[in-house]
Amino acid sequence: MKVTVLSENTTKGPKVTPEFGLSLHVECGGQSILFDAGSSGNFARNAQALGIDLSQVDSAVLSHGHFDHANGFGTFIEMNDHAPIYAHEGFDGDIFKKPDEYIGIAAELKGNSRFEVVSESREIGEGLVLLSYDSATSLHPIESGDMCVKGEDGMRPDDFSHEHYLLACEGDVRLLVTGCSHKGIANIMAWAKAQHVTHVIGGFHLMGVQSGEFGKLDGLADELLAYGAMYYTGHCTGIEQYAYLKSRMGNKVCYAGTGDVLAF
């Protein structure tokens, strides 16, 4: 199994360009999967530089309905004429960051027939399963922060019911792929315990944790370590927040930036 980071906030290499957002290319069991497409077509330019042919992608996944994971799919649709894009029900909602900053997907993507709406868990290929945990009980509160969804009755806090995750299994590797972990990475790992996850990659949405509050990450680090998985993170985790986790988790957590290639 191999994961290539096509787009993320940072990069260590000159061949690729970073961008706020996330896009990953997953190779599992002979299948090619695009997980998220970043904020723009940047991920596609990086894919070309890294030798990845997006026209050959078999299936795609949108982790949740935010622009920095969704808006590159316009470019993907132009480059690939067959791969379904699996998105959770509610992905195309009117999602805002208070007071009035729209952070949902681009208007031109709404209603596009290439998106296949998933309301529950779904097998999308051999060893590939989408997990939503919609009915799971949370061990920790799901914090909406300043994000909300506009409905007929006005604004309500976002419960991130439009978010889902990919479990990719090949041999002894059981990789959990997440976009931003808005439902809480500790919750997600607790829900995924039955899946015996060995590796995790994606954003952990910790960038809002201020330096004076880093102590609260101690408990998170302990919880994550207890699962025995290897973690690769970036994007919305935050650089300083990642550094603090690293100081607590050692070689069990690494930063995955644009252009990084991970082989399991």
Order of alpha helices (4+ residues) and beta strands (2+ residues): beta-beta-beta-alpha-beta-alpha-alpha-beta-beta-beta-beta-beta-beta-beta-beta-beta-beta-alpha-beta-alpha-beta-alpha-beta-beta
